[in-house]
Amino acid sequence: MSSNYNSRPLLAEVLIENGTHRVIRRRQTLAELIALETFE
């Protein structure tokens, strides 16, 4: 479980199943994180 609390980017998630692994969510880029911010 992860969140963007304190402007931290989300980490990648890896699924390990039957001795193999695969990325099921890539890590969040800085550009994606900034796009979620509101500046007033």
PDB file of N, CA, C, O and CB in Angstrom:
ATOM      1  N   MET A   1       0.851  -1.171   0.000  1.00  0.00           N
ATOM      2  CA  MET A   1       0.000   0.000   0.000  1.00  0.00           C
ATOM      3  C   MET A   1       0.898   1.236   0.000  1.00  0.00           C
ATOM      4  O   MET A   1       1.875   1.304   0.746  1.00  0.00           O
ATOM      5  CB  MET A   1      -0.969  -0.003   1.225  1.00  0.00           C
ATOM      6  N   SER A   2       0.563   2.197  -0.831  1.00  0.00           N
ATOM      7  CA  SER A   2       1.350   3.424  -0.869  1.00  0.00           C
ATOM      8  C   SER A   2       0.431   4.608  -1.106  1.00  0.00           C
ATOM      9  O   SER A   2      -0.740   4.451  -1.452  1.00  0.00           O
ATOM     10  CB  SER A   2       2.436   3.350  -1.963  1.00  0.00           C
ATOM     11  N   SER A   3       0.980   5.785  -0.915  1.00  0.00           N
ATOM     12  CA  SER A   3       0.197   7.004  -1.119  1.00  0.00           C
ATOM     13  C   SER A   3       1.135   8.127  -1.539  1.00  0.00           C
ATOM     14  O   SER A   3       2.355   7.967  -1.532  1.00  0.00           O
ATOM     15  CB  SER A   3      -0.589   7.392   0.171  1.00  0.00           C
ATOM     16  N   ASN A   4       0.558   9.253  -1.901  1.00  0.00           N
ATOM     17  CA  ASN A   4       1.342  10.426  -2.270  1.00  0.00           C
ATOM     18  C   ASN A   4       1.500  11.378  -1.091  1.00  0.00           C
ATOM     19  O   ASN A   4       1.809  12.554  -1.286  1.00  0.00           O
ATOM     20  CB  ASN A   4       0.690  11.149  -3.443  1.00  0.00           C
ATOM     21  N   TYR A   5       1.297  10.895   0.114  1.00  0.00           N
ATOM     22  CA  TYR A   5       1.429  11.734   1.298  1.00  0.00           C
ATOM     23  C   TYR A   5       2.793  12.415   1.302  1.00  0.00           C
ATOM     24  O   TYR A   5       3.818  11.790   1.029  1.00  0.00           O
ATOM     25  CB  TYR A   5       1.235  10.902   2.583  1.00  0.00           C
ATOM     26  N   ASN A   6       2.784  13.702   1.616  1.00  0.00           N
ATOM     27  CA  ASN A   6       4.019  14.486   1.704  1.00  0.00           C
ATOM     28  C   ASN A   6       4.746  14.560   0.359  1.00  0.00           C
ATOM     29  O   ASN A   6       5.971  14.674   0.313  1.00  0.00           O
ATOM     30  CB  ASN A   6       4.945  13.885   2.759  1.00  0.00           C
ATOM     31  N   SER A   7       3.985  14.496  -0.724  1.00  0.00           N
ATOM     32  CA  SER A   7       4.524  14.610  -2.095  1.00  0.00           C
ATOM     33  C   SER A   7       5.573  13.556  -2.414  1.00  0.00           C
ATOM     34  O   SER A   7       6.578  13.847  -3.063  1.00  0.00           O
ATOM     35  CB  SER A   7       5.127  15.984  -2.301  1.00  0.00           C
ATOM     36  N   ARG A   8       5.345  12.364  -1.970  1.00  0.00           N
ATOM     37  CA  ARG A   8       6.247  11.258  -2.298  1.00  0.00           C
ATOM     38  C   ARG A   8       5.661  10.482  -3.476  1.00  0.00           C
ATOM     39  O   ARG A   8       4.471  10.169  -3.474  1.00  0.00           O
ATOM     40  CB  ARG A   8       6.466  10.317  -1.062  1.00  0.00           C
ATOM     41  N   PRO A   9       6.479  10.171  -4.478  1.00  0.00           N
ATOM     42  CA  PRO A   9       5.957   9.429  -5.633  1.00  0.00           C
ATOM     43  C   PRO A   9       5.625   7.982  -5.262  1.00  0.00           C
ATOM     44  O   PRO A   9       6.232   7.401  -4.363  1.00  0.00           O
ATOM     45  CB  PRO A   9       6.974   9.454  -6.785  1.00  0.00           C
ATOM     46  N   LEU A  10       4.657   7.421  -5.967  1.00  0.00           N
ATOM     47  CA  LEU A  10       4.291   6.024  -5.753  1.00  0.00           C
ATOM     48  C   LEU A  10       5.395   5.113  -6.284  1.00  0.00           C
ATOM     49  O   LEU A  10       5.997   5.391  -7.321  1.00  0.00           O
ATOM     50  CB  LEU A  10       2.940   5.699  -6.437  1.00  0.00           C
ATOM     51  N   LEU A  11       5.648   4.039  -5.574  1.00  0.00           N
ATOM     52  CA  LEU A  11       6.666   3.082  -5.983  1.00  0.00           C
ATOM     53  C   LEU A  11       6.081   2.061  -6.951  1.00  0.00           C
ATOM     54  O   LEU A  11       4.865   1.913  -7.065  1.00  0.00           O
ATOM     55  CB  LEU A  11       7.263   2.376  -4.759  1.00  0.00           C
ATOM     56  N   ALA A  12       6.960   1.374  -7.631  1.00  0.00           N
ATOM     57  CA  ALA A  12       6.522   0.286  -8.512  1.00  0.00           C
ATOM     58  C   ALA A  12       6.018  -0.871  -7.656  1.00  0.00           C
ATOM     59  O   ALA A  12       6.451  -1.044  -6.517  1.00  0.00           O
ATOM     60  CB  ALA A  12       7.682  -0.184  -9.451  1.00  0.00           C
ATOM     61  N   GLU A  13       5.103  -1.659  -8.209  1.00  0.00           N
ATOM     62  CA  GLU A  13       4.632  -2.871  -7.536  1.00  0.00           C
ATOM     63  C   GLU A  13       4.990  -4.064  -8.404  1.00  0.00           C
ATOM     64  O   GLU A  13       4.811  -4.043  -9.622  1.00  0.00           O
ATOM     65  CB  GLU A  13       3.090  -2.816  -7.265  1.00  0.00           C
ATOM     66  N   VAL A  14       5.496  -5.100  -7.760  1.00  0.00           N
ATOM     67  CA  VAL A  14       5.929  -6.305  -8.462  1.00  0.00           C
ATOM     68  C   VAL A  14       5.133  -7.488  -7.927  1.00  0.00           C
ATOM     69  O   VAL A  14       5.019  -7.673  -6.715  1.00  0.00           O
ATOM     70  CB  VAL A  14       7.466  -6.540  -8.292  1.00  0.00           C
ATOM     71  N   LEU A  15       4.588  -8.279  -8.827  1.00  0.00           N
ATOM     72  CA  LEU A  15       3.860  -9.492  -8.459  1.00  0.00           C
ATOM     73  C   LEU A  15       4.797 -10.680  -8.634  1.00  0.00           C
ATOM     74  O   LEU A  15       5.413 -10.854  -9.686  1.00  0.00           O
ATOM     75  CB  LEU A  15       2.562  -9.665  -9.322  1.00  0.00           C
ATOM     76  N   ILE A  16       4.894 -11.494  -7.588  1.00  0.00           N
ATOM     77  CA  ILE A  16       5.687 -12.721  -7.660  1.00  0.00           C
ATOM     78  C   ILE A  16       4.720 -13.891  -7.555  1.00  0.00           C
ATOM     79  O   ILE A  16       3.988 -14.027  -6.574  1.00  0.00           O
ATOM     80  CB  ILE A  16       6.786 -12.777  -6.526  1.00  0.00           C
ATOM     81  N   GLU A  17       4.732 -14.728  -8.580  1.00  0.00           N
ATOM     82  CA  GLU A  17       3.786 -15.843  -8.639  1.00  0.00           C
ATOM     83  C   GLU A  17       4.441 -17.026  -9.339  1.00  0.00           C
ATOM     84  O   GLU A  17       4.978 -16.887 -10.437  1.00  0.00           O
ATOM     85  CB  GLU A  17       2.479 -15.428  -9.371  1.00  0.00           C
ATOM     86  N   ASN A  18       4.394 -18.170  -8.710  1.00  0.00           N
ATOM     87  CA  ASN A  18       4.958 -19.406  -9.278  1.00  0.00           C
ATOM     88  C   ASN A  18       6.419 -19.244  -9.691  1.00  0.00           C
ATOM     89  O   ASN A  18       6.836 -19.762 -10.727  1.00  0.00           O
ATOM     90  CB  ASN A  18       4.138 -19.847 -10.483  1.00  0.00           C
ATOM     91  N   GLY A  19       7.186 -18.532  -8.888  1.00  0.00           N
ATOM     92  CA  GLY A  19       8.611 -18.381  -9.157  1.00  0.00           C
ATOM     93  C   GLY A  19       8.966 -17.366 -10.228  1.00  0.00           C
ATOM     94  O   GLY A  19      10.141 -17.217 -10.563  1.00  0.00           O
ATOM     95  N   THR A  20       7.985 -16.667 -10.770  1.00  0.00           N
ATOM     96  CA  THR A  20       8.263 -15.619 -11.754  1.00  0.00           C
ATOM     97  C   THR A  20       7.777 -14.285 -11.200  1.00  0.00           C
ATOM     98  O   THR A  20       6.964 -14.241 -10.276  1.00  0.00           O
ATOM     99  CB  THR A  20       7.581 -15.934 -13.124  1.00  0.00           C
ATOM    100  N   HIS A  21       8.271 -13.229 -11.763  1.00  0.00           N
ATOM    101  CA  HIS A  21       7.868 -11.901 -11.306  1.00  0.00           C
ATOM    102  C   HIS A  21       7.531 -11.022 -12.501  1.00  0.00           C
ATOM    103  O   HIS A  21       8.020 -11.228 -13.612  1.00  0.00           O
ATOM    104  CB  HIS A  21       8.980 -11.253 -10.456  1.00  0.00           C
ATOM    105  N   ARG A  22       6.674 -10.028 -12.238  1.00  0.00           N
ATOM    106  CA  ARG A  22       6.352  -9.045 -13.275  1.00  0.00           C
ATOM    107  C   ARG A  22       5.906  -7.756 -12.604  1.00  0.00           C
ATOM    108  O   ARG A  22       5.319  -7.770 -11.522  1.00  0.00           O
ATOM    109  CB  ARG A  22       5.247  -9.579 -14.241  1.00  0.00           C
ATOM    110  N   VAL A  23       6.189  -6.663 -13.254  1.00  0.00           N
ATOM    111  CA  VAL A  23       5.786  -5.357 -12.751  1.00  0.00           C
ATOM    112  C   VAL A  23       4.306  -5.168 -13.069  1.00  0.00           C
ATOM    113  O   VAL A  23       3.897  -5.262 -14.227  1.00  0.00           O
ATOM    114  CB  VAL A  23       6.655  -4.209 -13.375  1.00  0.00           C
ATOM    115  N   ILE A  24       3.505  -4.900 -12.038  1.00  0.00           N
ATOM    116  CA  ILE A  24       2.074  -4.692 -12.262  1.00  0.00           C
ATOM    117  C   ILE A  24       1.703  -3.216 -12.161  1.00  0.00           C
ATOM    118  O   ILE A  24       0.605  -2.826 -12.559  1.00  0.00           O
ATOM    119  CB  ILE A  24       1.257  -5.504 -11.257  1.00  0.00           C
ATOM    120  N   ARG A  25       2.600  -2.398 -11.637  1.00  0.00           N
ATOM    121  CA  ARG A  25       2.421  -0.945 -11.674  1.00  0.00           C
ATOM    122  C   ARG A  25       3.804  -0.313 -11.704  1.00  0.00           C
ATOM    123  O   ARG A  25       4.626  -0.564 -10.822  1.00  0.00           O
ATOM    124  CB  ARG A  25       1.584  -0.428 -10.441  1.00  0.00           C
ATOM    125  N   ARG A  26       4.061   0.501 -12.712  1.00  0.00           N
ATOM    126  CA  ARG A  26       5.366   1.160 -12.795  1.00  0.00           C
ATOM    127  C   ARG A  26       5.421   2.288 -11.768  1.00  0.00           C
ATOM    128  O   ARG A  26       4.389   2.747 -11.278  1.00  0.00           O
ATOM    129  CB  ARG A  26       5.629   1.708 -14.234  1.00  0.00           C
ATOM    130  N   ARG A  27       6.630   2.724 -11.452  1.00  0.00           N
ATOM    131  CA  ARG A  27       6.749   3.808 -10.478  1.00  0.00           C
ATOM    132  C   ARG A  27       6.262   5.115 -11.074  1.00  0.00           C
ATOM    133  O   ARG A  27       6.300   5.304 -12.290  1.00  0.00           O
ATOM    134  CB  ARG A  27       8.198   3.952  -9.999  1.00  0.00           C
ATOM    135  N   GLN A  28       5.812   6.002 -10.232  1.00  0.00           N
ATOM    136  CA  GLN A  28       5.280   7.288 -10.657  1.00  0.00           C
ATOM    137  C   GLN A  28       6.433   8.241 -10.967  1.00  0.00           C
ATOM    138  O   GLN A  28       7.402   8.324 -10.213  1.00  0.00           O
ATOM    139  CB  GLN A  28       4.350   7.884  -9.570  1.00  0.00           C
ATOM    140  N   THR A  29       6.318   8.949 -12.068  1.00  0.00           N
ATOM    141  CA  THR A  29       7.354   9.910 -12.431  1.00  0.00           C
ATOM    142  C   THR A  29       7.124  11.225 -11.691  1.00  0.00           C
ATOM    143  O   THR A  29       6.033  11.475 -11.179  1.00  0.00           O
ATOM    144  CB  THR A  29       7.373  10.144 -13.960  1.00  0.00           C
ATOM    145  N   LEU A  30       8.143  12.048 -11.639  1.00  0.00           N
ATOM    146  CA  LEU A  30       8.020  13.355 -11.003  1.00  0.00           C
ATOM    147  C   LEU A  30       6.978  14.206 -11.726  1.00  0.00           C
ATOM    148  O   LEU A  30       6.212  14.925 -11.085  1.00  0.00           O
ATOM    149  CB  LEU A  30       9.378  14.076 -10.984  1.00  0.00           C
ATOM    150  N   ALA A  31       6.947  14.128 -13.044  1.00  0.00           N
ATOM    151  CA  ALA A  31       5.960  14.889 -13.822  1.00  0.00           C
ATOM    152  C   ALA A  31       4.536  14.469 -13.466  1.00  0.00           C
ATOM    153  O   ALA A  31       3.650  15.317 -13.362  1.00  0.00           O
ATOM    154  CB  ALA A  31       6.203  14.698 -15.330  1.00  0.00           C
ATOM    155  N   GLU A  32       4.307  13.164 -13.278  1.00  0.00           N
ATOM    156  CA  GLU A  32       2.978  12.683 -12.894  1.00  0.00           C
ATOM    157  C   GLU A  32       2.607  13.152 -11.491  1.00  0.00           C
ATOM    158  O   GLU A  32       1.451  13.487 -11.233  1.00  0.00           O
ATOM    159  CB  GLU A  32       2.922  11.154 -12.968  1.00  0.00           C
ATOM    160  N   LEU A  33       3.566  13.174 -10.601  1.00  0.00           N
ATOM    161  CA  LEU A  33       3.317  13.638  -9.237  1.00  0.00           C
ATOM    162  C   LEU A  33       2.960  15.119  -9.223  1.00  0.00           C
ATOM    163  O   LEU A  33       2.007  15.518  -8.554  1.00  0.00           O
ATOM    164  CB  LEU A  33       4.542  13.384  -8.352  1.00  0.00           C
ATOM    165  N   ILE A  34       3.706  15.928  -9.948  1.00  0.00           N
ATOM    166  CA  ILE A  34       3.453  17.371  -9.991  1.00  0.00           C
ATOM    167  C   ILE A  34       2.113  17.673 -10.648  1.00  0.00           C
ATOM    168  O   ILE A  34       1.446  18.635 -10.269  1.00  0.00           O
ATOM    169  CB  ILE A  34       4.578  18.090 -10.742  1.00  0.00           C
ATOM    170  N   ALA A  35       1.712  16.874 -11.621  1.00  0.00           N
ATOM    171  CA  ALA A  35       0.429  17.090 -12.298  1.00  0.00           C
ATOM    172  C   ALA A  35      -0.749  16.965 -11.338  1.00  0.00           C
ATOM    173  O   ALA A  35      -1.814  17.527 -11.593  1.00  0.00           O
ATOM    174  CB  ALA A  35       0.267  16.097 -13.443  1.00  0.00           C
ATOM    175  N   LEU A  36      -0.572  16.234 -10.236  1.00  0.00           N
ATOM    176  CA  LEU A  36      -1.640  16.060  -9.251  1.00  0.00           C
ATOM    177  C   LEU A  36      -1.738  17.225  -8.263  1.00  0.00           C
ATOM    178  O   LEU A  36      -2.736  17.353  -7.553  1.00  0.00           O
ATOM    179  CB  LEU A  36      -1.426  14.772  -8.491  1.00  0.00           C
ATOM    180  N   GLU A  37      -0.719  18.065  -8.215  1.00  0.00           N
ATOM    181  CA  GLU A  37      -0.680  19.176  -7.262  1.00  0.00           C
ATOM    182  C   GLU A  37      -1.537  20.342  -7.742  1.00  0.00           C
ATOM    183  O   GLU A  37      -1.714  20.545  -8.943  1.00  0.00           O
ATOM    184  CB  GLU A  37       0.764  19.641  -7.041  1.00  0.00           C
ATOM    185  N   THR A  38      -2.060  21.100  -6.794  1.00  0.00           N
ATOM    186  CA  THR A  38      -2.785  22.333  -7.115  1.00  0.00           C
ATOM    187  C   THR A  38      -2.026  23.496  -6.501  1.00  0.00           C
ATOM    188  O   THR A  38      -1.629  23.448  -5.336  1.00  0.00           O
ATOM    189  CB  THR A  38      -4.265  22.287  -6.593  1.00  0.00           C
ATOM    190  N   PHE A  39      -1.833  24.525  -7.279  1.00  0.00           N
ATOM    191  CA  PHE A  39      -1.108  25.714  -6.828  1.00  0.00           C
ATOM    192  C   PHE A  39      -2.051  26.902  -6.908  1.00  0.00           C
ATOM    193  O   PHE A  39      -2.553  27.238  -7.981  1.00  0.00           O
ATOM    194  CB  PHE A  39       0.182  25.961  -7.685  1.00  0.00           C
ATOM    195  N   GLU A  40      -2.284  27.523  -5.788  1.00  0.00           N
ATOM    196  CA  GLU A  40      -3.191  28.677  -5.768  1.00  0.00           C
ATOM    197  C   GLU A  40      -2.512  29.877  -5.168  1.00  0.00           C
ATOM    198  O   GLU A  40      -3.118  30.944  -5.067  1.00  0.00           O
ATOM    199  CB  GLU A  40      -4.463  28.359  -4.990  1.00  0.00           C
TER     200      GLU A  40
END
